[in-house]
Amino acid sequence: MSTRVALGFDVGGTTIKAGVVAWDGIDASIVATCQHVTETLRSPDGLIAWIAQQCERWQSEYPAVEAVGIGFPACIEWDSGIVAHPPNIPWWPNQPFPLRTELSKRLSLPVMLDNDANVAAHAECLLGYGRQWPWFLFVTLGTGVGGAIVADGRIFRGERGFAGELGHVIINACAPLRSPAFRTGVLEEYVGRAAIIERVQALLAEDPTSVLHGVALDVDAIGRAAEAGDRSARRALEDVGRMLALGLASALALLGLERVVVGGGISQLPSLFYEHVCALLRQHALPAIAERVTVVRSMVGPDAGILGAALLALGVQKENLQ
């Protein structure tokens, strides 16, 4: 089988990652990449213009490019490609926006658009744990918390394409009402990059011995400190892990799944975080699920969004490989 080439764009609340992906029928590789800060684009038109510029540049360098795939952090109508209310992109308009249609007007290639967690899970299906597990819940940890349901080797999108939004499972019914109301007490408010950093900042006020004082706080630094035994770093990861375990327990009970694969921009947290989440999940999950529950880091890694978006654009599905 000849090598096929597509472009993959992984739009995140903090960073957009993009790449040129080559697929040989068995495996995929990224042959060129770039990144851009999401905040600087400031509007859908800015995003579309940047994507179009990248596509034009890469098409001139890689004439074999067939299609463009985009993972976007929002509810996306699968049939229409309409984006609704991305919670972690503040400058996006509140009304539904026909992103796939507008991209198709600017690009000379076929365009596929899906939720960012779905495209990352698609890569995991084809290149990672999906090669051995046909059923699992895929979780993305980054600016927010995303989710995708893998059912018999395919992404389950629900009635219109909105299934899998794990970050919006309500885990605190007593949380003060906030605006917008749909963000009140949801998992994403307690788990993710901002939640980890905020929890550490609160703990540092009572821990003058922490190595994190005077450090530019990011999740990598917190993870390293936790591995080294820093009390505040470990406590923060334990607190965040507990909330994640509660959300996962509800999701697994609803879906009847037993395996969780974690990807996303901050998925490289130390193994002690995953061990803690798994131990708590075994306590809170239904007993029939708890005895077999598994929580692992993505086998594909942080490039899953780029790879999955490109493979989706090429129409590669798991059954094509059998």
C-alpha positions, 0 to 999 in steps of 0.5 A: 500500500502506498503512503498517504498524507494528510494534515492534522490540527489539534486545537486546544484552549492554550495551544494549537498543534499541527502536523503533516502525517504520513500513513503507510497502512499500518502505522503513522508518522509525523513528518513536520509540525508547528504550534501556535498560541490559541489566545492570539488568534482572537476570533474564528476568522483568525483561526481559519486564516491561520489554518489556511496559511499553514495548509497552503505552506504544507501543500506546497512542500508536500504535494501528496497531501489529500485532506485536512483533519481538525480536532476542536475543543467543543460540542460539534454536530457531526453531520453539519460541522457546527461548533457550539460553545467551546468552554475554554476559548474565551474569544469564541462567539456564544452562538453556534458557528459553522466551522467546517463550512467556513474552513471548506470555503478557504481550503482547497482540500476536503475537511473533517472536523470532530471534537478534540478528544474524539480525534485523539481517541481515534488515534488511540484506537488505531495506533495504541491501546485500541489494538488490544482493547475494543472498548474503553473511555478516553480522557484528555487532561489539558486546559480542560477535561475531555472525553471520548467513548470507544465502543467496539473499536469506533468512536461513539458520538451520540445522537448529534455528536456530543457524547463523551463530555466527561469534563461536564459531569457534575461532581459537586451539587453544592457548588455555588451557582456560577455563570454560565450555569452549566459550568457549576460543579462540573469535573472540569472545574476541579481537574485540569491544568488550572485546577492543579496550579490553583490547588498548589497555590492554595497549599503553598500558603501553609507550606513554607518548606515546599520546593515550589516557592519562587518557581514558575508554576506549571504542571511539569514542575509540580509533577517533578516536585511530587516525584521528589516527595514535595508535600504540597505537590503530592497533596495537590495531585492527590486532591485533583486525582480524587475528583477525577476518580469520582467523575470516572466512577460515574462515567464507567457505571453509566457506560459499563466500561472498565478501562480508562486511557488518559491523554492530553497536554498534561497526561505526562503526570507522574505514575503516582498520580495514576496509581492514586486515581486507580486506587480511588476508582476501585473504591468508588466504582461499582464492584463488578467494574472495580475488580477489573478497572484499569487506568493507563497513560495514552500509548500514542502520547501527546501527538494523538490529536494531530495523528487522529485528526489526520487519520480521520481525514483520510477515512482510516477506521479500525475495520480497514486494518483487519 
